[in-house]
Amino acid sequence: MPYLDVLDLLKEIYSSIESVEFIKSISIRIEGPILKSRLIMTEKAFIDVFFNSKTKSISFTLVKNDERIFGIDRDSIRDWHKHPFGNPNEHIPCNETNFTTFLEEVKKNLNKLK
């Protein structure tokens, strides 16, 4: 598991977005073992991050017009899996992923936000 607690993930989020111009603002809420964050990209696009350090559930989700268009998650049922661009309802097994890697994938696909 790449994150031991919410502070590990929070540090990575902030270090990952330092050089990223497409993140306009960020909101973070921490409730005990749970971190919820929203990174605003445009009026209609954002990234949601969810992490529960007790269950080790994690979700990185790119949303456009209130619909997921890409995501990478880890849950107790499917372990690590990807919701690919073009078919975000699909669940494709993938390797453990950190936020930096997820953000790089979003960066490569910015054209899909237009």
C-alpha positions as CSV (number, residue, x, y, z in Angstrom):
1,M,0.0,0.0,0.0
2,P,1.6,3.3,-1.0
3,Y,0.0,5.3,1.9
4,L,0.2,4.6,5.6
5,D,-2.0,7.4,6.6
6,V,-3.9,10.5,5.3
7,L,-0.8,12.7,5.8
8,D,1.3,10.6,3.4
9,L,-1.3,11.0,0.7
10,L,-1.8,14.7,1.5
11,K,1.9,15.4,1.1
12,E,2.0,13.6,-2.2
13,I,-1.0,15.5,-3.5
14,Y,0.6,18.9,-2.7
15,S,4.0,17.9,-4.1
16,S,2.4,16.5,-7.3
17,I,0.4,19.6,-8.1
18,E,3.2,22.1,-7.5
19,S,4.2,22.2,-11.2
20,V,0.8,21.5,-12.6
21,E,-0.9,24.5,-14.2
22,F,-4.3,22.9,-14.8
23,I,-5.2,22.5,-11.1
24,K,-7.0,25.8,-10.2
25,S,-7.9,25.1,-6.6
26,I,-8.0,22.4,-4.0
27,S,-10.2,21.5,-1.1
28,I,-9.3,19.0,1.5
29,R,-11.4,17.4,4.3
30,I,-9.9,15.0,6.9
31,E,-12.2,13.1,9.2
32,G,-10.1,10.7,11.4
33,P,-8.8,8.0,9.1
34,I,-10.5,9.5,6.0
35,L,-9.2,12.0,3.5
36,K,-11.5,13.6,0.9
37,S,-10.1,16.1,-1.6
38,R,-11.3,17.8,-4.7
39,L,-8.9,19.4,-7.2
40,I,-10.7,21.8,-9.5
41,M,-9.4,21.9,-13.1
42,T,-12.2,23.8,-14.9
43,E,-15.8,24.8,-14.3
44,K,-16.9,21.4,-15.4
45,A,-13.9,19.1,-14.6
46,F,-12.2,18.1,-11.3
47,I,-10.4,15.3,-9.6
48,D,-11.8,13.6,-6.5
49,V,-9.5,11.8,-4.1
50,F,-10.8,9.5,-1.4
51,F,-8.7,7.5,1.1
52,N,-9.6,5.5,4.2
53,S,-6.4,4.5,6.0
54,K,-8.3,1.8,8.1
55,T,-9.9,0.0,5.1
56,K,-7.1,0.9,2.7
57,S,-9.7,1.9,0.2
58,I,-8.5,4.6,-2.2
59,S,-10.0,6.3,-5.2
60,F,-8.6,8.7,-7.8
61,T,-11.4,9.9,-10.1
62,L,-11.4,12.4,-13.0
63,V,-14.9,13.9,-13.4
64,K,-16.3,15.9,-16.2
65,N,-19.9,17.2,-16.4
66,D,-20.7,15.3,-13.2
67,E,-19.6,11.9,-14.7
68,R,-16.5,9.9,-14.1
69,I,-14.4,9.8,-17.3
70,F,-11.3,8.0,-15.8
71,G,-10.4,6.5,-12.5
72,I,-8.1,4.2,-10.6
73,D,-9.3,2.6,-7.3
74,R,-8.4,0.1,-4.7
75,D,-11.2,-1.6,-2.7
76,S,-11.6,-4.8,-0.7
77,I,-13.5,-6.5,-3.5
78,R,-11.6,-5.8,-6.7
79,D,-8.2,-4.7,-5.3
80,W,-6.5,-2.2,-7.7
81,H,-8.4,-1.5,-10.9
82,K,-8.7,1.1,-13.6
83,H,-11.8,2.8,-15.1
84,P,-10.3,3.6,-18.5
85,F,-11.0,6.7,-20.7
86,G,-13.7,5.8,-23.2
87,N,-15.3,3.2,-20.9
88,P,-15.2,4.4,-17.3
89,N,-17.7,1.9,-16.1
90,E,-15.3,-1.0,-16.9
91,H,-13.0,-2.4,-14.1
92,I,-9.6,-3.5,-15.5
93,P,-7.2,-4.9,-12.9
94,C,-4.0,-2.8,-12.6
95,N,-0.9,-2.4,-10.5
96,E,-0.8,-0.4,-7.3
97,T,-1.0,3.2,-8.3
98,N,-0.1,6.4,-6.5
99,F,-1.5,9.9,-7.0
100,T,1.5,11.1,-9.0
101,T,1.1,8.4,-11.5
102,F,-2.7,9.0,-11.8
103,L,-2.1,12.7,-12.3
104,E,0.5,12.0,-15.1
105,E,-2.2,9.9,-16.8
106,V,-4.7,12.8,-16.5
107,K,-2.1,15.2,-17.9
108,K,-1.5,12.9,-21.0
109,N,-5.3,13.0,-21.7
110,L,-6.1,16.6,-21.1
111,N,-7.5,16.8,-24.6
112,K,-10.4,14.6,-23.4
113,L,-11.6,17.4,-21.2
114,K,-12.5,19.7,-24.1
